[in-house]
């Protein structure tokens, strides 16, 4: 195959979509209980209930969370022109985790649905705080944004440790499971929540993608081309952050997706944000569906934290990419 064709972003998108479909079908089939192909169409079989009540919402949720985190990572890296920018460095995930930990310490962790709700509120509060701290003389400074995120992450970590030390053991176990990242209790309600936020955020980012691509040349250059820089930064930052808050609320903290996927996409295909965004979304979904499948099959019937799988996959790959770029 011609090298230019092989590296075409649209060829890459088709390849990634095919990969996502394959890993999703495999993920539905594997686990502590293996299902058969006939279980998809046999309502009376035990495997039918496992597929449609447990596996399918879990696979879809993992895909949506992976897509959301990759989308946010690509957006932050483009906005800040910093390859290390991702939702975790900017404090969004830390705010969500802090909300969940404080909720647990107050004895509210056993109330159904309360932890995701408070986690999302914590993410929103973190977004607001980071943006206010980074704003100077009527504009958002990229360096101050990263520094504000790092400082707030330290503050959130202190609150998390304090909250967990005051929690009861049963509540502490549930909170730790959530913070390690898991799709163990995925429901169709979770799927609807994250799907709504993802679709809205993606639509917003697609609408302003033409302006965001100008940030690759610097803010001053983008201004000279007629881009309303501060307005676009605010819209993109809020869209990516709120979607991340929803993702963390339903899945816990899962690292490296938002950092690794945009790097991998840029290494193979063009860096134009208009192609980076869809490629990152599909690649992020495929990665997290694969990681979730591994997390529940490696030591089945027990499960590993999904965040551990993404770290084991992401760290070596990221180090190889870092070495090649030096």
Secondary structure, 3 states (H helix, E strand, C coil): CCHHHHCCHHHHHHHHHHHHHHHHHHHHHCCCCCCCHHHHCCCCCHHHHHHHHHHHHHHHHHHHHHHHHHHHHHHHHHHHCCCCCCCCCCCHHHHHHHHHHHHHHCCCCCCCCHHHHHHHHHHHHHHHHHHHHHEECCEECHHHHHHHHHHHHHHHHHHHHHHHHCCCHHHHHHHHHHHCCCCCCCCHHHHHHHHHHHHHHHHHHHHCHHHHHHHHHCHHHHHHCCCCHHHHHHHHHHHHHHHHHHHHHHHCCCCCHHHHHHHHHHHHCCCCHHHHHHHHHHHHHHHHHHHHHHHCCCCCCCCCCHHHHHHHHHHHHHHHHHHHHC
